[in-house]
Amino acid sequence: MVRYGSVTTRFMISRLRDSIVKVLNRNNYRYENVDVVGGSRVIVSGLNSSVAEEVADKLAKIFGVSSTSPAIMVDYDLSVIIDALLEMIAHDRPKSIRLKVMGGPGYNRLFLEKLLASIIINEAKTYIDLRSPDKEYIIDIRQGKTFIINKIYRGVGGLPYGVEGCLVVLLSGGVDSSLAAWYALKRGTRIIPVFIDLGKYWSEQARKRFYESISLIYEWVPWDKIKFYIVRGAEKIVESANIPARLRCLLCKANMYRIASIIADKEKCLGIVTGEAVGQVASQTLRNLYILSRLSPKPVYRPVAFMDKLEIIEQARKLGFHILSRDVGTCLLKPPHPETSASEKDYYILKKVLQDTMDTAVKLVEQANIKYYPT
């Protein structure tokens, strides 16, 4: 049983069901049907009981899912429900239990709870504890069927993949941009990662980390593949620009925004996502982000903008992204004293360079490597 909460429209529900089907198929699980039933439920039927918990854990990672549970499905027949419930309790052997009846209109839940509790007390070697039971059993009645549940896997919530359209993610492979990509996915966007390879100014370890980040992000994408771009040569625009050295980082970042925006137009995406956090490095002061946002042709979304680094690492640890926080070297394009508070004059200097190099940026996108993960 898959539960959903914020998923409300028919399109979202259909998209969520599609995501469930794709995850089941991708992992080669055998099943009979995936049916949407009344009251925010999707039922996956025909699974082998030996993989039920594994499947519930997998499906809980689909965005839009609030929780999942392995369940025994029986007809809405009191004697059948009692037999199945007693068998489950006998297998679990809890010292104390709590019963909870759920379902649509037409069922007296309180009456059923009391009736089942009285029978369980007489038939099973356990007792009812409403405060801190060893085990809770849920009897969920939906459209003439009863689902008996003894375990819940908490989902991540959010919205189903792709219902909000597409965003381009400037993905360096580090923990910040990877976590930003995850948050974009959580809110129902389809993402297209873009890696700006700075050639001799960047390390081979950084390139390897990018591919590692793609593999980690893919675990949260229900669709079969992730499309991504590798763009090379962007550093040449920065190294050849006749600007004060202190503006080099800002020009590099503004150029990345521009490249991502060109790709966004090509892919019909609605904006770009970055892993920038306010004040974390020189180019990410609030003043600099203000200037950079004005230079971007597309809206810039920064999901981790107001998180401390420790908060980012902690959240990344929960997702398994923390391994990306290792040192892969620094960008060798960085000047000794980067600008931390760009002025209006600086804005126009950067804008002029971007205007003069627009054709070059377009060519870089045309020459980019377009890849898919997994290949």
Phi and psi in degrees as a GROMACS rama.xvg file:
@    title "Ramachandran Plot"
@    xaxis  label "Phi"
@    yaxis  label "Psi"
@TYPE xy
-114.503  129.756  VAL-2
-109.535  146.736  ARG-3
-138.427  151.871  TYR-4
-119.949  -63.2482  GLY-5
-76.135  -8.40334  SER-6
-78.841  112.758  VAL-7
-121.14  -38.2726  THR-8
-83.5601  161.925  THR-9
-60.9666  -38.8647  ARG-10
-62.1178  -44.6923  PHE-11
-63.1059  -43.8784  MET-12
-63.679  -41.8369  ILE-13
-62.9213  -41.0802  SER-14
-66.2214  -38.3027  ARG-15
-64.3368  -44.4158  LEU-16
-60.1439  -42.4521  ARG-17
-59.3837  -40.5157  ASP-18
-63.1004  -42.2209  SER-19
-61.9941  -45.6148  ILE-20
-61.3571  -43.3027  VAL-21
-65.4535  -39.5908  LYS-22
-66.5309  -41.2375  VAL-23
-61.7005  -46.0099  LEU-24
-68.1587  -39.5994  ASN-25
-62.9414  -30.8869  ARG-26
-98.3718  8.22482  ASN-27
60.3266  37.1919  ASN-28
-84.8989  136.964  TYR-29
-90.7408  131.652  ARG-30
-150.943  168.929  TYR-31
-100.059  -54.3052  GLU-32
-143.09  155.515  ASN-33
-125.647  105.331  VAL-34
-118.952  136.725  ASP-35
-86.2818  124.76  VAL-36
-117.469  167.04  VAL-37
-60.0772  145.791  GLY-38
82.5545  43.4293  GLY-39
62.0754  48.3226  SER-40
-133.987  143.502  ARG-41
-123.163  129.758  VAL-42
-109.475  122.77  ILE-43
-99.8522  111.686  VAL-44
-108.118  156.624  SER-45
86.0576  10.1292  GLY-46
-74.3354  147.889  LEU-47
-69.0511  132.803  ASN-48
-60.0215  -24.6775  SER-49
-69.1433  -20.4505  SER-50
-112.769  6.57573  VAL-51
-59.483  -44.7211  ALA-52
-69.8265  -38.2727  GLU-53
-61.2264  -43.1511  GLU-54
-65.8027  -43.5284  VAL-55
-58.8345  -39.9484  ALA-56
-66.1379  -41.8194  ASP-57
-64.0429  -46.9377  LYS-58
-69.4297  -23.6969  LEU-59
-66.32  -17.0057  ALA-60
-90.9545  4.2055  LYS-61
-83.7459  128.39  ILE-62
-64.9425  135.469  PHE-63
105.863  -16.5561  GLY-64
-91.0467  128.625  VAL-65
-90.3892  -33.3945  SER-66
-167.389  163.338  SER-67
-137.071  160.921  THR-68
-152.701  135.769  SER-69
-64.1381  142.552  PRO-70
-145.256  147.596  ALA-71
-96.4541  125.343  ILE-72
-103.439  124.354  MET-73
-134.431  167.881  VAL-74
-69.0101  159.033  ASP-75
-79.5471  81.5849  TYR-76
-139.067  121.624  ASP-77
-56.4364  -44.4374  LEU-78
-66.0612  -37.8303  SER-79
-67.7263  -41.128  VAL-80
-61.6006  -44.9986  ILE-81
-62.4005  -45.4773  ILE-82
-60.9708  -44.7328  ASP-83
-66.6973  -39.4025  ALA-84
-66.6886  -43.1559  LEU-85
-63.4105  -39.4416  LEU-86
-63.4804  -41.0875  GLU-87
-66.0248  -42.3899  MET-88
-65.308  -40.2459  ILE-89
-62.4162  -35.951  ALA-90
-70.3051  -41.4898  HIS-91
-76.4503  -33.1492  ASP-92
53.9528  51.9431  ARG-93
-78.644  151.966  PRO-94
-77.2653  -34.0672  LYS-95
-142.203  153.84  SER-96
-139.561  165.071  ILE-97
-133.191  137.83  ARG-98
-108.239  140.678  LEU-99
-136.835  122.103  LYS-100
-100.947  130.787  VAL-101
-128.23  160.83  MET-102
160.803  177.052  GLY-103
-79.114  -172.804  GLY-104
-64.6618  153.691  PRO-105
101.272  -3.03011  GLY-106
-119.442  132.428  TYR-107
-86.8216  93.7323  ASN-108
-64.4246  -43.5682  ARG-109
-62.6955  -41.7374  LEU-110
-62.5545  -44.955  PHE-111
-63.5761  -40.285  LEU-112
-60.8751  -46.2886  GLU-113
-65.502  -41.6408  LYS-114
-64.0698  -48.5402  LEU-115
-65.3648  -38.764  LEU-116
-61.9432  -42.6086  ALA-117
-64.7443  -37.0669  SER-118
-70.244  -42.3578  ILE-119
-62.8624  -41.1424  ILE-120
-59.2168  -39.8  ILE-121
-76.9444  -34.2394  ASN-122
-96.7142  -32.4695  GLU-123
-107.458  153.52  ALA-124
-87.4105  67.7218  LYS-125
-155.497  177.988  THR-126
-141.098  164.833  TYR-127
-85.903  129.882  ILE-128
-132.162  111.536  ASP-129
-83.5377  -12.1351  LEU-130
-99.7271  -56.0387  ARG-131
-138.767  69.4613  SER-132
-74.5806  157.905  PRO-133
-66.7278  -32.8076  ASP-134
-149.144  140.204  LYS-135
-111.287  136.58  GLU-136
-117.269  131.557  TYR-137
-110.724  129.21  ILE-138
-109.967  103.857  ILE-139
-106.85  115.298  ASP-140
-103.475  121.175  ILE-141
-139.652  119.638  ARG-142
49.2593  49.5631  GLN-143
82.0079  -0.227219  GLY-144
-116.487  152.343  LYS-145
-118.589  131.999  THR-146
-115.047  121.16  PHE-147
-104.672  125.409  ILE-148
-130.511  139.519  ILE-149
-129.813  8.26361  ASN-150
-154.364  141.979  LYS-151
-127  130.145  ILE-152
-102.741  120.997  TYR-153
-73.9304  132.331  ARG-154
-89.8842  -179.654  GLY-155
-98.1758  -6.52098  VAL-156
72.0964  -146.632  GLY-157
80.8607  -156.632  GLY-158
-123.618  151.459  LEU-159
-60.0954  149.337  PRO-160
-54.4802  124.222  TYR-161
88.0271  -4.65769  GLY-162
-71.1353  -20.1517  VAL-163
-101.572  8.03983  GLU-164
96.2663  -159.054  GLY-165
-118.323  143.682  CYS-166
-133.163  143.229  LEU-167
-89.1558  132.047  VAL-168
-109.239  122.182  VAL-169
-76.7935  98.8167  LEU-170
-107.569  108.747  LEU-171
-81.4263  -21.0188  SER-172
101.481  -9.82361  GLY-173
-77.3463  173.492  GLY-174
-69.1317  -34.798  VAL-175
-65.1074  -51.6442  ASP-176
-70.0569  -30.8575  SER-177
-67.9003  -41.5913  SER-178
-67.1316  -37.676  LEU-179
-60.8485  -40.9079  ALA-180
-62.0614  -39.9772  ALA-181
-63.0583  -43.4487  TRP-182
-65.103  -36.7129  TYR-183
-63.5711  -43.0346  ALA-184
-60.6026  -40.591  LEU-185
-61.3932  -30.369  LYS-186
-93.2901  21.2857  ARG-187
86.2634  18.6783  GLY-188
-96.2436  149.761  THR-189
-91.2798  129.931  ARG-190
-109.519  148.183  ILE-191
-123.867  101.266  ILE-192
-68.4636  145.849  PRO-193
-130.126  126.434  VAL-194
-109.515  120.14  PHE-195
-92.3065  104.697  ILE-196
-84.155  112.762  ASP-197
-88.1177  21.7829  LEU-198
57.9166  -125.908  GLY-199
-67.854  -14.8644  LYS-200
-86.2686  -4.90142  TYR-201
-124.543  166.114  TRP-202
-103.335  158.716  SER-203
-65.6608  -32.2766  GLU-204
-63.0748  -34.8178  GLN-205
-66.3666  -38.8626  ALA-206
-65.6866  -42.4698  ARG-207
-63.4401  -38.636  LYS-208
-65.58  -34.6601  ARG-209
-59.6046  -47.5377  PHE-210
-64.418  -33.9834  TYR-211
-65.1273  -40.2097  GLU-212
-65.8619  -38.0354  SER-213
-59.8451  -42.5723  ILE-214
-65.9977  -35.9583  SER-215
-70.9138  -41.2423  LEU-216
-65.4669  -37.3933  ILE-217
-58.6874  -29.2988  TYR-218
-61.6446  -19.9422  GLU-219
-102.909  1.8694  TRP-220
-102.888  117.446  VAL-221
-73.5476  -25.3625  PRO-222
-70.3248  167.587  TRP-223
-69.301  -34.6971  ASP-224
-142.042  156.934  LYS-225
-108.385  127.482  ILE-226
-89.422  134.048  LYS-227
-144.962  161.916  PHE-228
-116.676  140.4  TYR-229
-112.658  115.134  ILE-230
-109.847  125.305  VAL-231
-116.44  151.614  ARG-232
97.8183  -2.89951  GLY-233
-63.8454  -26.5928  ALA-234
-66.2025  -25.0895  GLU-235
-66.5588  -32.4415  LYS-236
-64.3025  -39.6547  ILE-237
-73.8343  -45.9275  VAL-238
-69.8208  -23.2888  GLU-239
-96.0276  -5.95891  SER-240
-73.1055  136.478  ALA-241
-88.1026  77.7362  ASN-242
-134.792  161.03  ILE-243
-59.2818  140.929  PRO-244
-56.2184  -32.7875  ALA-245
-63.1546  -20.0119  ARG-246
-93.7085  3.39846  LEU-247
-61.6679  -43.2361  ARG-248
-64.03  -39.3723  CYS-249
-68.098  -39.774  LEU-250
-65.6212  -41.0896  LEU-251
-59.4411  -45.8775  CYS-252
-68.7631  -42.6253  LYS-253
-62.7349  -35.907  ALA-254
-66.7478  -38.0117  ASN-255
-63.3317  -43.2158  MET-256
-56.9814  -44.5143  TYR-257
-63.659  -44.5976  ARG-258
-63.0993  -44.7542  ILE-259
-62.1347  -35.9528  ALA-260
-68.7656  -38.1875  SER-261
-62.8765  -42.3875  ILE-262
-66.0173  -38.2013  ILE-263
-59.9709  -42.744  ALA-264
-62.6155  -42.9203  ASP-265
-62.9161  -38.5978  LYS-266
-96.0194  3.17208  GLU-267
60.141  42.3879  LYS-268
-94.1915  159.4  CYS-269
-99.4429  -0.385358  LEU-270
170.179  -172.752  GLY-271
-126.525  153.589  ILE-272
-119.528  137.486  VAL-273
-131.298  164.513  THR-274
-98.9987  24.9856  GLY-275
-71.2132  138.56  GLU-276
-122.601  135.063  ALA-277
-57.29  125.145  VAL-278
78.6005  4.78573  GLY-279
-72.6059  -41.9223  GLN-280
-135.379  176.443  VAL-281
-57.7626  -41.8278  ALA-282
-75.3021  -7.03941  SER-283
-110.95  21.2326  GLN-284
-66.3615  158.205  THR-285
-59.8818  -39.0709  LEU-286
-63.9525  -43.7202  ARG-287
-67.3606  -39.1171  ASN-288
-64.749  -33.3047  LEU-289
-62.6192  -46.2362  TYR-290
-66.0327  -44.0691  ILE-291
-63.0843  -39.9379  LEU-292
-62.3047  -37.1602  SER-293
-69.5952  -25.7475  ARG-294
-84.2503  -13.1355  LEU-295
-82.5607  129.412  SER-296
-67.5997  -24.76  PRO-297
-115.769  155.616  LYS-298
-57.9804  141.484  PRO-299
-110.72  124.242  VAL-300
-107.174  130.527  TYR-301
-125.775  85.0425  ARG-302
-61.7461  -27.2146  PRO-303
-106.542  18.8446  VAL-304
-54.5573  -36.808  ALA-305
-113.256  26.0646  PHE-306
-101.325  140.892  MET-307
-71.0405  159.401  ASP-308
-59.954  -39.0033  LYS-309
-64.539  -36.9171  LEU-310
-64.8642  -41.7333  GLU-311
-62.3346  -45.5722  ILE-312
-64.3869  -39.9399  ILE-313
-65.0403  -44.9882  GLU-314
-64.9901  -40.1954  GLN-315
-63.3519  -35.9831  ALA-316
-61.8193  -40.2137  ARG-317
-63.1576  -29.6959  LYS-318
-95.3746  -7.46908  LEU-319
85.9852  11.3808  GLY-320
-88.0655  -9.12021  PHE-321
-62.64  -22.9524  HIS-322
-65.0268  -15.4638  ILE-323
-80.8492  -6.49634  LEU-324
-82.0931  2.01732  SER-325
-67.4917  157.543  ARG-326
-75.151  126.951  ASP-327
-121.358  18.2317  VAL-328
94.0504  172.374  GLY-329
-112.482  160.824  THR-330
-71.4936  125.625  CYS-331
-79.6811  -4.71529  LEU-332
-78.7429  -16.3672  LEU-333
-64.3156  128.492  LYS-334
-75.6686  163.778  PRO-335
-60.0171  -35.1295  PRO-336
-133.469  81.6176  HIS-337
-69.2415  150.356  PRO-338
-66.4122  133.496  GLU-339
-111.407  -9.70525  THR-340
-147.252  80.1125  SER-341
-64.4359  142.903  ALA-342
-97.4256  174.91  SER-343
-62.7846  -37.0157  GLU-344
-61.9236  -41.1803  LYS-345
-62.725  -39.6709  ASP-346
-56.4245  -45.638  TYR-347
-71.5073  -31.5314  TYR-348
-62.797  -47.1366  ILE-349
-66.6706  -40.4772  LEU-350
-61.7353  -40.7895  LYS-351
-63.6598  -43.1522  LYS-352
-62.6138  -42.1029  VAL-353
-64.0266  -40.5679  LEU-354
-63.9495  -42.0125  GLN-355
-71.4135  -22.1202  ASP-356
-111.338  17.7049  THR-357
-60.965  -43.6151  MET-358
-61.669  -37.9365  ASP-359
-64.3891  -42.3014  THR-360
-63.4717  -41.2975  ALA-361
-61.3704  -42.1205  VAL-362
-64.3212  -37.5264  LYS-363
-61.0075  -39.8875  LEU-364
-69.0714  -40.7792  VAL-365
-61.7868  -32.2525  GLU-366
-92.0901  -0.381967  GLN-367
-64.4069  151.763  ALA-368
-84.4528  121.714  ASN-369
-101.008  121.876  ILE-370
-129.046  170.588  LYS-371
-132.482  142.157  TYR-372
-120.573  131.474  TYR-373
-73.2269  154.608  PRO-374
